[in-house]
Amino acid sequence: MALTLTDQNFETDVLQSGKLAVVDFWAVWCGPCIHIAPIIEELAEKYKEEVVIGKVDVDNNPEVSFKYGIRNIPTVLFIKDGKVIDKQVGAAPKSAYENKILAHK
């Protein structure tokens, strides 16, 4: 299951994890976000031992959303060693996210 990431736990759960983190910025009113939600959950289960995969509700977590310049959702950031190393803006097929995970883990 994907982690619920917030302004409060982002630093610890993502930036200090020591692993690749895949962070889905989303909102409940966003159709494409709802479309990719099952994909994010599948990947969270498949890579739970190797990769941190979580979701940030942009409406409830403005600080982290602003920090990373999230202007369009869904936006999925790939973060390693505290730095954004890749991203996917807009909904994409599962293979797009999985290929980025495999390239960066």
N, C-alpha and C positions, 0 to 999 in steps of 0.2 A: 504494500500500500504506500502511495506517495505521502511524504511528510507534509504536514501543514506548516508552512513557513510564515513567519511574522516579522514585523519590525524588531521585535524583542529577541527572537531566537535565530535570526538570519546569520549573524556574526558567528555564533557557536556552531550551528548545524551545517552551515555551508562553507564559510570562509576558513574556519579552523578545523574542518573535517579531515584534511589530508587526502581527500579523494576527489575525483571528478564529481562535480555537482551539476545536475540538470534541473533548472528552475523554470517552471511554467508560470508566467504571469497571466492571470485570467480574471474574469468577473462573471457573476451569475447571469447577467443579462446578455452576455456575449455568445451568440450562436456558434461561431467557429471554435470558441473555447470549449463549449459543451461537446462539440464534435470530436475534438482531440483528447478529451478527458479519459476515455477508455484506453487510448493508446498510451498515455502517460502512466496509467495504472498498470498496464501490462508490462511496460518497460521497468517500472519500479519493482515489480515482483521478480522479473527475470534477472535483473542486475542488482538485487538488494544487497548482496555481499560485497560488490565492487564499486558501486556508484551511489551517491546520494541523489535521490530524485524527489523533488518536492514542488509544491504549488504555493504561489503567493496571490492572494485575493487583493487586487490593486485598490479596490474601494476601501478595504479595511486596513491596508498597510501602505500609506502614502509615502513614508520615509524611504523605504527600500526601493519602491517603485520610482520615486524621484531620483534617488541616488544613481540608478542605472538607466535613467532617461527613457523609461518605458512610455511610449506615446501611442503605440498600436498594440492591440491584443488580439489573439494570443501572441506573446513573444516568449520564446524558450531560449534562455541563456545557458551556455555551457561554461562553467567556471572551474578553474583549477589553480591551486596555489594563490587564491584570492584575486585572480584576474579573469576577465571574460576572454575566453579563447575562441569562441564561436557563438553563433546565434541563428535562430530560425524565426523570422517574423511572418506571421500568418499561419494558417493551418496547412499541414503537409502530411503526406502519407507516413505510416509507421517507419518505412525503410529510411526516410530522410533523417529521422531522429536517431534511429538505431545505427546508421552509418556514421553519424557524428560521434555517438558514444564509443563505437569501436575504434574510431580514428584517434580519440583523445584519452581513453582510459589507460 
